[in-house]
């Protein structure tokens, strides 16, 4: 496993890395929208919403491929187990009683 994969697959990330991993995809989506998709969609006369769809596909598809690559690095096969920590834990259920008045 290379250094980048080891850093990304660590049980805990540093705060700067966590912030980067959360913010960079959004910044890339906005950049793809403004620099590529919006001018293209405007030039061909389609609704601007299509530009957001194009930007999402251009950015999120490679991110998903990267996550699957990390799964191959960790598991030896294409899987998100061990890459996304919340897959192995059940989602906690909320309280069934209504909130109490204050």
N, C-alpha and C positions, 0 to 999 in steps of 0.2 A: 504494500500500500504506500503510495507516495505521501509526501509531507502535507500537501493541500487536503487530500482526502482524510488524513489523520486529524488535521486541525478541524475540519468540518464535521467529522464523525465523533469528536470528543464528547464525553458526557456533559460537560459544561463548557460554554464559550465565555470569553472575556466580554465585558460590557461593550467596548468599542466594536468588536466583531459582531455581537448580537444586533447592535444598532445598525451596522452596515448591512447585515443580512436582511434586515427588515426594510430599510429605506432604499437601497440600491434598485431593487426591482421596480418600485414606483417611479423613481427618477428615470430609469431606462424606458419605462412605458411612456411617460410624458415626452421624453426626448424623441422617441420613435414616432409619436403622434405628431409633434410639431415639425420635425425635420423631414419625415418621410410620408406618413399616411395622410395628413391633412392636405398638403399640397397636391398629392396624387388624386385624392377623392374630389377636391375642389376642381381640379383641372378636367376631370371626366364628368363632372356634374352630378355626382351621386350624393345622397344625404351624408352629412358630416359624421353621423353616428357610425357609419362604416369605417371611418378613420380610426375610431377607438377600437373597433373589433380587429382591424388590421394590426394596430399597435400591440394589442394584447397577444395576438397570435405570434407576432414577431419576437416578443420578449418572453412570454410565458412558456412557449413550446421549448426553446432551448433550456430554460430553467428546469422544466420537467425532465428533459433528457439528462441534464446534469444530476438531478436527484436520483434518477434510475441508474446512472453510472455509479453514483455513490453506493447504491444498493448492491450493484455487482461487486464493487470493491469490498464491501462488508460481508456479503452473503455468498458470493460466488455465483449468483444468479440474479436475474432482473426481479427486484423486489424493493418495496419501500420499508419493509421491516428492519428495524435497527437504524433507519435513517430519520424517520419521523417518529419521535419518541412517544407520541400519544396513541399510536396504533396498538400498542400492547396493553393499554390501560382502559378500563371501561369509563365511559363518560359519567361523572357523578350526577345523580338525580337531584333535582331541587326539592325543597320541602313541599309537601302536598297541602299544608295548612296555609291559609291566607296570612299576609303580614299583620301583625298586631297593631292596633291604632296607638299613636303616640300621645 
